Structure formats: C-alpha cells, structure tokens
C-alpha cells in the first residue's frame, strides 16, 4: 500500500502536534516524579495541624519546624509554615 502524499501544511501540523504531545508527556512525567519524591518524604503534619486547628499558632509553628528537618522541601509544610508565620506577625506588637 502506498502512502498518499500530504500537503505541506498538513505535515507541519502533524509535526507541531507531535512536538506538543512530546512536551506534554515530559511534563506529566516530571509531575509524577515530583509527586513520588514528595510522597516519599512526607513528614507527619498531624501535631502541627492539631495545634493550628486549636488556634495555637506558636505550638503549630514549633511542630512544623520539627517536621521541616525531615522534609525541608515539602511544599505543603512550607505553605503551612508561611501561613502561620503570617498570622503570628499580624498579632505581634511593635
């Protein structure tokens, strides 16, 4: 079976689609790999979460700082620390 010749614009469109699909696949693999890395180093956030829910920001910050030693790049932990630091600074006098 012989191939039907394609118009140049169709060939360019197919090449563009192939490049975009390859980029999307690489991005998905990077996201999956990052998720696996963060899941593997997931610290126990429970004590800090319990303190935060009870409106004890100083204790929550201390618990999350302890967890930070185990997982210094954990985005969930870093976001929670940033939130509690912001709230504590609003309450600070001076």
C-alpha positions as CSV (number, residue, x, y, z in Angstrom):
1,X,0.0,0.0,0.0
2,X,1.5,3.3,-1.0
3,X,1.3,6.5,1.1
4,X,-0.8,9.3,-0.1
5,X,1.3,12.5,-0.4
6,X,0.3,15.1,2.1
7,X,0.1,18.8,1.6
8,X,2.9,20.8,3.3
9,X,0.6,22.4,5.8
10,X,-0.7,19.0,7.0
11,X,2.8,17.8,7.5
12,X,3.7,20.9,9.5
13,X,0.6,20.5,11.6
14,X,1.4,16.8,12.3
15,X,5.0,17.7,13.3
16,X,3.7,20.5,15.6
17,X,1.2,18.1,17.2
18,X,4.0,15.5,17.8
19,X,6.2,18.2,19.4
20,X,3.4,19.4,21.7
21,X,2.4,15.8,22.6
22,X,6.1,15.0,23.5
23,X,6.3,18.2,25.7
24,X,3.1,17.3,27.4
25,X,4.3,13.7,28.1
26,X,7.6,15.0,29.6
27,X,5.7,17.5,31.8
28,X,3.4,14.7,33.0
29,X,6.4,12.5,33.8
30,X,8.0,15.4,35.7
31,X,4.9,15.9,37.8
32,X,4.6,12.2,38.5
33,X,8.2,12.0,39.6
34,X,7.9,15.1,41.8
35,X,4.8,13.7,43.4
36,X,6.5,10.5,44.2
37,X,9.5,12.3,45.7
38,X,7.3,14.5,48.0
39,X,5.2,11.5,49.0
40,X,8.2,9.5,50.0
41,X,9.4,12.3,52.3
42,X,6.1,13.3,53.7
43,X,6.5,14.3,57.3
44,X,3.9,13.9,60.0
45,X,1.9,17.2,59.9
46,X,-0.7,16.0,62.4
47,X,0.6,17.6,65.6
48,X,1.1,20.9,63.9
49,X,-2.3,20.7,62.2
50,X,-4.0,19.9,65.6
51,X,-2.3,22.9,67.2
52,X,-3.3,25.1,64.3
53,X,-6.9,23.9,64.4
54,X,-7.0,24.8,68.2
55,X,-5.7,28.3,67.3
56,X,-2.3,27.7,68.9
57,X,-0.1,29.2,66.3
58,X,3.1,29.2,68.2
59,X,2.8,25.5,69.0
60,X,1.8,24.7,65.4
61,X,4.9,26.6,64.1
62,X,7.2,24.6,66.6
63,X,5.7,21.3,65.5
64,X,6.0,22.1,61.8
65,X,9.6,23.4,62.3
66,X,10.4,19.9,63.7
67,X,8.9,18.3,60.7
68,X,10.9,20.6,58.4
69,X,14.1,18.9,59.5
70,X,12.8,15.6,58.0
71,X,11.5,17.2,54.7
72,X,13.0,20.6,54.0
73,X,11.4,20.9,50.5
74,X,7.9,19.6,51.3
75,X,5.6,22.2,49.7
76,X,2.6,21.5,52.0
77,X,4.8,22.0,55.1
78,X,6.3,25.2,53.7
79,X,2.9,26.7,52.9
80,X,1.6,25.9,56.3
81,X,4.7,27.5,57.9
82,X,4.3,30.6,55.8
83,X,0.6,30.9,56.7
84,X,1.2,30.6,60.5
85,X,4.2,33.0,60.3
86,X,2.0,35.5,58.6
87,X,-0.8,35.1,61.1
88,X,1.7,35.4,64.0
89,X,3.2,38.5,62.6
90,X,-0.2,40.1,62.4
91,X,-0.7,39.5,66.1
92,X,2.7,40.8,67.1
93,X,3.0,44.1,68.8
94,X,5.5,46.7,67.7
